[in-house]
């Protein structure tokens, strides 16, 4: 399963208070007591364009991700946040890295029952933040470590946020570096020593494949953020990201079937002509903006727009709208809608349309042209006085969100998210 992603960091700023006693200045802590947030998400998808089987085959996948986030105050000005979790998935498409290790007839439309059908990603992400005494400056640093069966990732970064104009204006800059190392899991028929007397086709099966020499992938990002409170009801923000990736950007277990090569099969499964070949560098430029407007004390509007460009030929636009509705002092709901559209990468080719003479090619439909729609509804409960107790912790909030995602390529997905935040008494 392929995961792409980058983490944006925002600081929580608390206003300073002053006491009259003995004329001594009193600074309110950034975080008064430790907080614990428990999150759980369940993701399920299906489709007919699996990249593991060359752009044709089942994309059925389920993923469960429990996460714990612990925020610990260190003195008046500092907070240490520990974020850890496990993403455990079962994937019909990744099971077909080796479609011949199960008890069923090998087919791109059937999940193999072998060892490659499931795995877990584990991650640990500590962040340290320091606030200035006047709470106008925030400095943060972080480390990110994650591991899965076919790669290990080490990341680190930091950021600086400055508030001015009586805290109505916020400027931020942050950077992140990820150093990833692959342990390639090539399609079984492309591995050294593979032989099966069930191969059928015209001629002799002789794929173009060569193993990758560089197994490292590095990602560098720089983010610039600007936020402005315009009125009591209206706030706007802008963000600009520069992202550069270099190294192994191809996914080693994703097959490609070429137009000018003969077809070979074992049972109903077509053997790869090669794996996807993509450039060893990629530059991305997302530009985004947010608008938040409160119509009244019960309802608001949150709009988001993003333009995306990269040097692989992908241009994309994202627009979303969320409408928070306050039902009572403790309950709120927020329906949302998100629309996304993108052009195809210069290197995307459907099954058996690329030629062996091409330098780069992929049949991964994440790089195809498509539109998508996402609909969602969330519910939150807030207990600002934390009257509800769980052992020594008071319940601060609980939330539930459901989203339905539909892509014009045929991919559909459902996402359930549940979260609860507690503070220590």
C-alpha positions, -999 to +999 in steps of 0.1 A: +000+000+000+014+034-010+012+063+014+022+098+006+019+125+030+034+155+048+027+169+084+018+206+090+023+219+125+003+246+142+010+262+176-016+266+204-011+301+218-024+311+252-028+347+264-007+360+293-025+371+325-013+394+352-020+394+390-021+424+412-006+407+443+028+421+454+031+436+419+046+404+406+040+394+370+021+361+366+023+342+333-004+316+326+009+283+315+006+274+279-009+241+290-022+238+326-024+200+329-015+169+309-039+160+281-045+126+265-062+123+231-074+089+219-081+085+181-094+057+160-101+055+123-115+028+101-109+031+063-125+008+037-121+011-001-128-008-033-122-002-070-110-019-102-076-002-110-050-017-086-015-004-093+000-037-080-016-055-109-008-030-136-039-007-133-065-035-136-077-056-106-093-053-072-084-023-050-102-037-020-085-025+012-093-020+049-072+000+074-076+004+111-055+031+129-056+035+167-036+066+178-027+081+212-015+117+216-002+128+250+006+165+257+027+172+288+034+207+301+071+213+309+071+245+331+051+276+321+063+279+285+070+245+271+049+215+259+061+180+249+036+161+226+040+124+221+021+110+191+022+073+185+000+048+166-003+017+144-019+015+110-030-021+104-043-029+070-055-058+048-051-052+011-064-074-018-041-056-042-009-058-022-016-095-015-011-100-053+026-090-050+026-128-049-007-140-063+005-177-063+009-182-025-028-189-018-052-217-024-073-200-051-069-196-088-045-167-093-063-136-107-060-098-104-096-098-092-091-122-063-070-115-032-043-140-025-045-155+009-007-155+014+015-135+038+016-103+017-022-096+022-017-077+054+008-056+074+011-028+099+028+005+099+040+018+133+050+054+140+063+076+168+063+114+166+075+135+195+072+173+192+086+200+216+072+235+216+085+266+234+064+298+238+079+332+246+068+349+279+045+373+260+031+344+239+039+362+207+065+337+195+064+299+193+094+277+184+089+239+178+110+209+169+100+173+161+112+139+152+092+113+132+100+076+130+079+050+111+084+015+098+065-009+076+074-042+060+090-026+030+104+007+043+118+026+072+114+064+076+132+089+098+120+125+098+129+157+117+119+193+114+109+225+132+090+257+129+086+293+141+054+313+146+051+350+153+020+368+164+017+406+161-009+433+157-024+424+192-023+388+181-046+394+152-019+386+127+001+353+126+032+345+105+047+310+104+075+291+088+083+254+092+104+228+075+105+190+075+129+164+062+121+127+057+148+101+050+133+069+038+148+035+029+131+008+009+133-029+013+119-037-021+092-063-025+093-069-062+065-089-079+072-125-074+077-133-111+105-107-113+125-121-084+157-140-090+153-177-093+115-176-101+104-205-123+069-219-128+061-245-155+025-232-157+035-201-177+015-198-209+020-174-238+037-170-272+075-172-270+096-171-239+088-150-209+116-124-206+107-093-187+126-060-190+131-057-153+162-047-135+164-042-097+167-006-084+202+004-073+192+034-052+168+023-024+166+057-006+140+084-009+144+119+006+117+145+010+122+181+019+094+206+026+092+243+035+059+258+046+050+295+048+017+304+066-001+337+071-033+342+092-053+373+098-083+380+121-102+406+100-132+410+122-147+392+152-165+369+129-141+367+099-107+351+097-085+342+067-053+324+062-029+315+033-003+288+030+025+281+005+045+249+005+076+239-014+083+202-016+112+184-032+116+146-034+146+127-047+157+091-049+135+061-054+101+075-063+089+044-081+070+019-061+089-014-065+059-038-064+037-020-089+035-038-122+033-023-157+021-041-189+035-028-221+019-025-256+047-040-276+054-071-254+038-105-256+013-115-228+022-143-205+000-158-178-001-182-149-037-193-145-057-161-149-029-138-137-008-118-163+029-116-156+046-082-154+066-068-183+083-044-158+076-024-127+067+013-129+096+036-138+094+072-126+119+101-124+142+103-094+131+138-085+098+156-081+090+192-072+056+200-057+040+234-051+007+236-032-009+270-025-039+270-002-063+295+015-089+292+042-118+315+051-138+312+084-169+332+090-194+330+118-229+339+106-241+340+142-235+323+175-250+290+162-236+287+127-204+293+108-188+287+074-153+272+068-141+273+032-108+260+018-092+262-016-059+247-029-040+249-061-014+222-067+014+219-093+042+195-098+069+189-125+054+155-134+026+172-152+000+170-124-022+201-118-049+199-093-076+220-076-093+214-043-123+231-028-142+223+004-169+237+026-177+229+062-207+243+081-204+241+119-238+242+136-240+246+173-270+226+186-265+234+223-237+245+247-221+210+244-231+196+211-223+207+175-226+191+141-206+200+110-216+187+075-189+191+049-183+187+012-150+184-007-143+185-045-110+176-061-099+175-097-065+167-113-048+163-147-028+131-155+009+128-150+031+129-181+041+093-172+007+077-167-005+051-191-034+027-188-027-010-192-008-020-224-006+015-238+030+024-229+059+012-251+091-004-239+111+024-255+096+050-231+120+061-203+092+064-177+058+048-173+033+039-146-003+025-145-010+039-110-044+056-113-035+080-085-015+097-112-043+096-138-068+124-146-099+122-123-124+141-103-135+131-068-163+141-044-163+136-007-193+141+016-191+140+054-208+147+087-192+152+121-205+155+156-187+169+186-194+170+224-175+194+246-175+194+284-156+225+292-159+218+329-148+181+325-176+169+347-175+134+331-147+113+346-127+083+334-104+072+362-083+103+370-091+120+337-118+145+329-135+142+295-128+174+276-144+165+242-155+136+221-160+136+183-172+114+155-169+119+118-180+099+087-168+106+051-178+090+019-153+094-010-161+087-047-137+090-076-145+090-113-121+062-119-145+040-099-127+040-066-149+045-036-141+047+001-157+051+035-139+067+065-150+065+101-132+085+128-137+086+165-117+108+190-118+116+227-097+141+246-091+139+284-073+162+309-057+151+341-073+164+373 
